[in-house]
Amino acid sequence: MPWMQAAATEAQIFESACHEGNYGLTGILSGARAMERDGVAGSK
């Protein structure tokens, strides 16, 4: 399914695959948002 970009932004889009046992995604994304907020560069 194609993802449509709603607004002009440089932000990354993260896919959230829906399956059992995918409990870590919330923590991964909240950690990434905290790094962005604190101005810490993450690895790409």
C-alpha positions as CSV (number, residue, x, y, z in Angstrom):
1,M,0.0,0.0,0.0
2,P,1.6,3.4,-1.0
3,W,1.9,6.0,1.8
4,M,0.9,9.5,0.8
5,Q,2.8,12.3,2.4
6,A,0.3,14.7,4.0
7,A,2.6,17.7,4.3
8,A,6.0,18.9,3.1
9,T,8.4,17.6,5.8
10,E,11.9,16.1,6.1
11,A,10.8,13.8,8.8
12,Q,11.3,10.0,8.4
13,I,8.2,7.8,8.1
14,F,8.3,4.6,10.1
15,E,6.3,1.6,9.2
16,S,4.4,-0.2,11.9
17,A,3.8,-3.7,10.8
18,C,0.9,-5.2,12.7
19,H,1.7,-8.6,14.0
20,E,1.7,-10.4,17.3
21,G,4.8,-9.8,19.4
22,N,5.6,-6.4,18.0
23,Y,5.9,-4.8,21.4
24,G,9.2,-3.0,21.0
25,L,8.1,-0.5,18.3
26,T,6.5,1.9,20.8
27,G,9.8,2.1,22.8
28,I,11.9,2.4,19.6
29,L,9.8,5.3,18.3
30,S,9.6,7.1,21.6
31,G,13.4,6.8,22.0
32,A,13.9,8.2,18.5
33,R,11.5,11.1,19.3
34,A,13.4,11.8,22.5
35,M,16.7,11.9,20.6
36,E,15.2,14.3,18.0
37,R,13.9,16.5,20.9
38,D,17.3,16.5,22.6
39,G,19.2,17.2,19.3
40,V,21.1,13.9,19.4
41,A,22.1,12.6,16.0
42,G,21.1,8.9,15.5
43,S,22.7,6.4,13.3
44,K,21.2,5.8,9.8
